[in-house]
Amino acid sequence: MSDTAIDLAVPKTPLKVSDEIAIEIVGMNKWYGDFHVLRDIDLVVNRGERIVVCGPSGSGKSTLIRCVNRLEEHQKGKIVVDGVELTSDLKNIDKVRSEVGMVFQHFNLFPHLTIKENCTLAPIWVRKIPKREADEIAMEYLTKVKIPEQADKYPGQLSGGQQQRVAIARSLCMKPRIMLFDEPTSALDPEMIKEVLDTMIELAEEGMTMICVTHEMGFAQAVANRVIFMDQGQIVEQNEPKEFFNNPQSDRTKLFLSQILGH
Amino acid sequence: MSDASYVRTEMVSEQAAPNAAIGPVRWARENLFSGWFNTLLTLVSLYVVWQLLQHIWPWFAHSVWEAESLQDCRRIIIERHGEGATGACFAVINERWKQFLFGFYPSELYWRPILTFCLMLLSLVPILFSAAPRKLLWLSIAFPGLAFWLLWGGSIFVPLVAYAGFVVGWLLHQAVSARFSTLLGVIAGVFSALIWWLYLAGPVAGTLGEALDFASLRQVNSQQFGGFLLSLVIGVTGIAVSLPIGIVLALGRNSDMFFVKTICVGFIEFIRGVPLITLLLVASFLLNIFLPPGTNFDIILRVIIMVTLFASAYMAEVVRGGLAALPSGQYEAADALGLDYWKSMRLIIMPQALKISIPGIVNTFIGLFKDTTLVAIIGLLDPIGLTTAVRADSNWNGIIWEIYGFIALIFFLICYGMSQYSQYLERKLATDHR
């Protein structure tokens, strides 16, 4: 197993899930031109739930979570996030986006701003928080991801792992109720994967609702309530992590697991 | 013990470089005399430079600064340096430099363009250097109106009423966007400002000027403008206005909205596809035909509009290049944080896109400034237009190098200044540490 080498901090407290619904996706379909990327997706995520989405490349897993904050538009079905349905209404979209944090594979920090400015920009301009207060929040979260000393540097001066932790802090500064992670560790050196995963686990312990597209199966086993396996734009199998890894049901899942865990 | 096994026991400490590896001697050896062929090239080059200097230097060394006419110049040179000597006759510059700077602007009012020029430099400071006191920005905002009032004279109310157009537009924008949508607010703001400028500003300024007669300056006609004053008025206005228009056009061209996109693409392609000369000729001869009878549109204003539109089409493409160079992740990250379109453009996309486009933007600026000399074709007396007048004077008939050289030198200084500033700005904004 490729990631057994990474010794992850296992959550100390049991992770609780509430009955309240955070995200509801019903009969959602998406096409890129003629290409049917997502087919009849049904998914309900409760508040506090941590979901890991895995699957082969091109299976639509990134597209799925990008639909949740409308970076991609869906053509059929409905997506309700925090009680707000995503339609073409721009005000609703901005409202959902300000409540949903997103972390990207390539960090996407703003290179012309310092680390602190990266973190304070959205709170100041979207939440209308006074600058001093935003600075305090930024430092709080930068401390939380363990890089307060880098606050006045520019993203280009940081390592990949540090940049990804800044990206997480930047999202957290908006005090989001849901976090989406789009392959957050795929662009990182092996040595840096752990520091990012540890940050994510800490977040999970605090009860953050998370959907995470990742191939880090160690992470899935440590914190996920549910693992979703996607292929060809469909949810093929979902289960709690123990069952999912030890007792996969579909042949496609078995093949996938044997390939990523086998070497 | 095999060679493959090795363990360093002591780390090597840093040492100073040997003397032969640094300093001018090394530079000369590496760059000028690195082999027999390069040595030969160096020697040949030195010979060519020497020959050129030998021919050009006497022309400068024999130059005459005090003379009545070109014949006078030649006589003085022969008297001083003997038969057959040649030299520059800079006396023409000495005699006519005021004309090259101000055209036929009344000489007793020269203080007005000079004051305007000083104010321009002062109001550029907060725009060009972020360390400058921010309060100076108020001067930068007031400068266009002040400059207009100082240069053309007349009532102070004309620029004041023009500024009021912005206030009117802004108020209506606020009122409409609060009650309806942002887009409607923008449209209402722009239209109300346009209506104010086109129909209300003139009468209002006229009435105010008659009712309250204070701070009125003697009027100077546009026909009296000339020389570098004219070049700078057209160039600076064009530069200042073409950048924002270009940005809006570039955003419009990238827009998802069909009509906005079509209008922007149509404008850019049309303006880019037409020579500037034709636009200037349109401004000079044809525009009056299309305007309602009785309106007398100032010729300098017409030229400024054409030059600005021309430069903004190029600017739009330069900025679009910068936008295209940004990774899509930047747009996505801005969106994902909940920033709306205008905020993400202003705070995330434009600062980066403009930084990438600095060389192209300054290129367009320099091109625009040099293109102001084309107004000579439609009879305006910019420096090039003035040379014709100077050479038509029987005293200076036949003089070429001195006046064109003088004009070229001033243009070079201004353009080189812009280029140097752009390089400074690029260094200052380099935060990506690639």
Interface residues (C-beta under 8 A of the other chain):
Chain A: N69 L71 L90 D94 K95 R97 S98 V100 G101 M102 F104 H106 N108 L109 F110 P111 H112 L121 A122 W125 V126 Y154 G156 Q157 R170 S171 M174
Chain B: P327 G329 Q330 E332 A333 A334 D335 A336 L337 G338 L339 D340 K343 L347 I348 P351 Q352 K355 L429 T431 D432 H433 R434
